[in-house]
Amino acid sequence: CLNGRVQRLTVTEETVLDDPLAYYKIPYFDERCSLRITFEDQQAVDTGGPRRQFYSMLFTALVRS
């Protein structure tokens, strides 16, 4: 975000398509802010790896649906 704010999203691998779609529809979602991804069952700090994994899984789920 221009003000440095970070939005956080926690997802599960089973609902990788449903979680972000619901999140992007909330009224306070700001596409200009950085998105920090956390997987519910993993203890990883999002320095880029979880975000890349999330988008890879999301795009794969979109192609399959």
N, C-alpha and C positions, 0 to 999 in steps of 0.2 A: 504494500500500500504506500501511497505517497507519504503517509505519516509513520511508516515503519510497522504498522499493525500486521499481525499474522493471524490468519484464520486456521483453526484446527479441525481436522476431520478424522474420526476413528472409523475404520471399516473392518469388516470380516471378509475372509476370502469367499465365503458362501454367498454373500450379498454384495459383491463388489460392483454390481450394476445398480442395485436398488439404493444403496447408501448415498452415493454421490448425486444421483438424480434427485433424491429428496432434499439433499443439502443445497443444491444449486437453485432450488425453487423457494427457499426460505427468503422472506423479505429483506433481511439484513445481510444477505450474501453480497459481498463486494468483490467483483472480479479483478479489481486493481490490487487487491491484497495478496500477499504470498500465502500459499496453501501448505500447511504442515500436515503430513499424513502419518497416522499411527495405525498399525494393525492391532486389532484387539488381542490377539494371541501371541504377539511378538514384543519383545523388549528391545526395540531399536530406536535410536535417535535419528530423526529425519534430517540427514545432511545431504540428501539427494537420492540415496539408494531406495528407501521405502517409497518415495514419490515416483521414481522410475518404475519400480515394480507395480505400484498401484495403476499407473497409466497403461502399462503393458497389459495388465490383467483386464483393465476396463475396456481397452480397445479390442482385445480378444473376445471379451463377452459381447461387445456390440456387434462384432462381425458374425458371431455365432447366432445371435438372436434375429 
